[in-house]
């Protein structure tokens, strides 16, 4: 994973985390020479002040200099977290939609690139009434915070919840067809920032559905 950071007063206040398609852990087969954005973020007090615009411009100039064909990103419908509208304003367009996610592409030297979704294979194994599978979820601070909430709630509920954490990597991608994500009883959940109370409510609802 590569990274670009922006600083204010010697402190990091934002980032873009990304990877070349040859090494990107994403649920797609992608042709070489494309950049995948994992996560971008500006700390809330600094949002709306042009920091992301400057950071993204520097990122794109670097990619052009390195000969990249374009940029892919898994955008969301969640305002405030990788929302698709922010990418659309920069010239990205939607090339694939599924659930609350939108795969978007920004051409640099090639108008279109080959991208094929992988088949998802996340099964319920019957270990507990509520099965939580965490794959990776370390690419972005938002997901990492959600995992901490999951651990706390799962510990409180004991044998009602089976929490399994799988490191992101080629093995997980081959087994599950998923590079990064959180699943409860086989369903993907938590696509943006959440509170501990929201995590608890989703787990309790999943438990009620199984009893």
N, C-alpha and C positions, 0 to 999 in steps of 0.2 A: 504494500500500500504506500502511495506517495502522498505528500501533503503540501499545501500552501497555507501560510498563516498571515494574518494581518495584526499589527501591533498598535497600541496607543499608550504612550507613556512608558514604554518598555514592557508592557503586559500584552499577552496574546488575547485578543478579543474576538477572533473569528477564524474560520478555517474552511478549506475545501480539501476533502480526502478523496483520493481517486486511485485508479490503477489502469495500466494498459490492458487491452482486451486479452492479450496473450496470457496474462496472469490474474485477471479479474475473477473474483469469486462471486459470480452472478448466475441466476438460473436461466441463462441463455447461452446458446452456441453463437459466438460472434466472430466475424472475420478479423484477422490481425490488423493492427494499425489504428485501432479506435480507442479513445479514452472513455472509461466508465467513471462517473461520479458516484461515490458511495454516500457522501454526506457533506452538506455545507451548512454553516451556521454563523451568525453574528450574535454576540451576547445582547440581551434585550435592551439594556440602556444605550447601546450604540446602534441599534437598528434605525433605519430610515435616514442615515447620515452619509450614505454613499460608500460605506466601507466595502460592502459586498460587490458593488459595481466595480470598484477599483480592483478588488481582489480577483474577480472573475475575468476582468480585462487582462490582467497580468497572466492568469492561468491560460487563457486562450492564445495570447501571444507566444507563450512558451510552447504550447502544443503545435502551433503553426510552424515555429522554428524547428521543431523536431519532426515535422512532416506527417503529423497525424491526419487521418481522413475526416474525423469528426468526433463528436462527443455524445455519449448516451447517458441517460439518467432515468432512474425509476422515481418518477414524481408521484405526488399524492393529491388527494382531494381535501387534505386537512390544512386549513389556513394556519400559517405560522410554522409549518414544518414541511419543507420541500414541496410546497404547493405548486401545482403545474402552471398556474398563471404567472409566477415569477420567471419560470423558464421560458414560457411563451413570449414574454416581453423581450427576451434576449435572442429570439430567433429560433428556438426549439419548436418542433412540431410533434404531435402524437403519432406514433407508428404502431402502437399496440395498447389495448386496454383490457384490464381484468380486475374485477372487484373494485376496490378503491384506488387501484394503482394505474398509472399511465406511463408507458415507456415512451420517452421522448428523445428526439435526435436533433443535433445541431451540426449541419454539414460545414466542414472546413475546406477540404480539398476534394471531397467526393459527395455527390448529391444523395446517394443511397448506399447503405451497407447491408450485408447479410446478417440477420439476427433471427434465431429460431428458439422459441421457448422450450425449456426442458419439461418433461412430464413430472408433476409433483407426486411424491409417494410417501405421505405421512399417514401412518396407520394407527388406530387405537389398539393397544396391546392388552387391555384389561388388567393393568397393574393396580388400579385404584379407581374410585368413582370419577375422579378428575385427574386426567393425565396432562401434564404441562411439559412440552418439549421446547427447549430453547436451543436454537442453532445459531452459533456465533453471537450476534447481537453485541458486538464490541466495536463495530465500525463507527458508531456515533454515540456521543454522551447521552442522548435521549434514550436510546435502547438500553444502554448500560444501567441507567437509573431505574428503568422498568424491571430489569432483572433483579436488582436489589429488592424492590418491592415484592416481586414474586417469591424470592427466597424467604422473606420475612413472613408473608402470608402462608406459604406452604408449611413452614415450620410450626406456625400456630395451629394449623388445621390437622397436623399429624398424618395418620394413615388415610385420611380422606383424599389427600393429594399426593400424587407421584410426580416429582419434579426431576426431569432429566436434562442435563446441559451437555451439549455436544459442541466441541470446538469447530469453528469454521475452517474449511479446508477442502481439498479435492475429494477426500473420502466421504465427507458429509454430503457434498454436492452430488457425488455418484449414487449414494444410498437414498437420499431423500428428494433429489431434484430441486433442492432449496439451498441457497448459499447463506442465507441469513434470515432469521425470523423467529417468531414466538407462536406456538400452536397450543390450543386447549382442546382436548378431545378431538384432535385431528383438524381443527379449524384455525386458520390464521387470525391472530388478534393483535391489537395494539400497534397501529401504524403511525402513531405520532406521540407527542408528550401525554403522559397520563399521571394521575396522582395515585398514592397508595390506596385511597378509598375506591377509586375506579377499578384498580386491579382486584381488590377484595370483592367488589360487587360482581365482576365478571366471573370470578372463580366460584362464588357462592351460587350464582345463577346456573353455572355448568353443573354444580353438585345437585341442585334441585331438579334439573332435567334428567339426571341419571337415577334418581330414587323413586 
